[in-house]
Amino acid sequence: MTVLSFSTPRFVAVLTAAALALTACGGGDDSAATSAGGDHGALTVQLSWVKDIEFAGEYFADSKGYYKEAGFSSVNLVAGPGSTETQVASGKSLIGISDPITVAQAVNNEQAPLKIIGATYQKNPFTILSLANKANITTPKDLAGKKIGVQTGNEGLFKALLAVNGLKESDVTIVPVQYDPSVLTNGEVDGYLAFVTSESITLKQRGFQVQNLPFADNGLPFVTESFVVSTDSINTKRAALKDFLYATIRGWKDAVADTDGAVDLAVKNYGKTLDLDAATQKLQATEANKLIQSDETATNGLLTISDQAIATSLATLKASGVQIAAGDLFDTSLIAEVYKDHPDLLK
């Protein structure tokens, strides 16, 4: 789960993809590009959340030795949540996993020298969760008159959902909550901002009949679980970044093909201290695979970000009060080169 934070929203209508000028493919010294297998030293990756099933691809890449084959002497997957952007900008982590909105804010507000070079989730998992036998929120208009539990860091995103669907903030009652859906089940709120890959599944397992209102299907589509790097590393460690992407793509190919193996890695190894429930992790992995794979990835490969995905992500950012040019946030040239160098990844 990625925890988002937002600046004060300046609500505008979401732009169409065609109206956005894309300059996603950034530069870098092509002479630094190599095939996998360099000598890159230690690899540190700042994860966006605790070590649950969410990072199964990275677990496979580590446990199967893909990162070592790619030239990394050791691998440190640092559990989140944490200050991903700061860790990456300072050079403490080569790679961080975050979301476009938080990265864009760091770029705009702090002049952080950061770019997104790939994304695991083609479709974001945010949803308004409700109980089917109570509020049963199935459309945005059903939000009117309801009490909606929203975490402090996600208020901007929720307000953007209202705006793009023609609702005013006064149409709903926003109730500040923590990351605990019990406020929904005990009747304190009618709806709860959640993940379709997390709280929705947890409540189903507890016997509740739930209803989801996915943000991605209701005006706020954007890629997430994004790989963020420093612009300096793009220029000076381009080969290492490409080799990281190559190994991680291999890991995610394994993860989506072997859900049981992914669950074992999360429950028995990487997330062992969390006392994860295997059945829950498997359900989460199954749901996550729907977000990771798409028609675009079937054509272009896992972790890629299409021009249209960039356009819709930028439109969502704008609706959330964050304006940034594509070329200032995304650089898809590295992953394009990885697939060009390794066409077998598309098999």
LINUR-V247714 format. One record per residue. N is the residue number from 1. NEAR is the number of other ideal C-beta (glycine too) atoms within 12 Angstrom. Layout:
n: <N	N>
near: <NEAR	NEAR>
//
This chain:
n: <1	2	3	4	5	6	7	8	9	10	11	12	13	14	15	16	17	18	19	20	21	22	23	24	25	26	27	28	29	30	31	32	33	34	35	36	37	38	39	40	41	42	43	44	45	46	47	48	49	50	51	52	53	54	55	56	57	58	59	60	61	62	63	64	65	66	67	68	69	70	71	72	73	74	75	76	77	78	79	80	81	82	83	84	85	86	87	88	89	90	91	92	93	94	95	96	97	98	99	100	101	102	103	104	105	106	107	108	109	110	111	112	113	114	115	116	117	118	119	120	121	122	123	124	125	126	127	128	129	130	131	132	133	134	135	136	137	138	139	140	141	142	143	144	145	146	147	148	149	150	151	152	153	154	155	156	157	158	159	160	161	162	163	164	165	166	167	168	169	170	171	172	173	174	175	176	177	178	179	180	181	182	183	184	185	186	187	188	189	190	191	192	193	194	195	196	197	198	199	200	201	202	203	204	205	206	207	208	209	210	211	212	213	214	215	216	217	218	219	220	221	222	223	224	225	226	227	228	229	230	231	232	233	234	235	236	237	238	239	240	241	242	243	244	245	246	247	248	249	250	251	252	253	254	255	256	257	258	259	260	261	262	263	264	265	266	267	268	269	270	271	272	273	274	275	276	277	278	279	280	281	282	283	284	285	286	287	288	289	290	291	292	293	294	295	296	297	298	299	300	301	302	303	304	305	306	307	308	309	310	311	312	313	314	315	316	317	318	319	320	321	322	323	324	325	326	327	328	329	330	331	332	333	334	335	336	337	338	339	340	341	342	343	344	345	346	347>
near: <36	43	31	43	29	33	26	15	28	18	28	19	17	30	21	13	21	12	14	29	16	28	22	36	23	31	20	29	20	19	9	23	29	26	20	34	21	27	16	33	19	20	34	32	43	35	39	43	36	28	33	41	46	44	46	48	49	49	39	37	40	34	29	27	20	34	41	25	23	36	29	35	18	16	36	24	41	30	23	29	28	26	24	42	41	22	31	42	29	22	21	22	35	42	52	44	48	49	45	51	47	46	48	41	32	35	32	25	21	18	13	31	25	43	48	54	48	50	47	47	44	39	36	43	42	46	40	48	44	38	30	20	13	24	31	21	37	21	23	29	17	24	38	23	17	32	27	42	38	39	33	20	26	39	29	37	45	45	33	42	45	38	31	29	30	18	28	15	21	12	22	33	21	32	24	21	29	20	26	20	34	19	29	38	28	16	18	21	35	32	45	48	52	41	41	35	41	38	40	38	32	33	32	27	20	18	11	24	18	34	29	35	38	31	41	31	23	32	31	42	36	47	48	46	46	44	52	48	46	36	32	20	37	40	24	19	33	36	34	38	48	44	40	47	50	43	42	48	44	35	40	42	31	29	41	30	21	23	27	21	27	42	31	25	36	40	29	22	25	35	32	17	14	21	15	30	20	26	19	29	40	28	28	40	40	25	31	40	32	22	36	43	28	28	13	24	33	16	15	29	37	41	47	43	45	32	25	27	39	40	32	38	45	41	34	47	47	36	36	44	27	38	26	34	23	34	23	30	45	46	40	40	33	47	44	31	36	39	27	21	25	28	15	16	30	18	13>
//
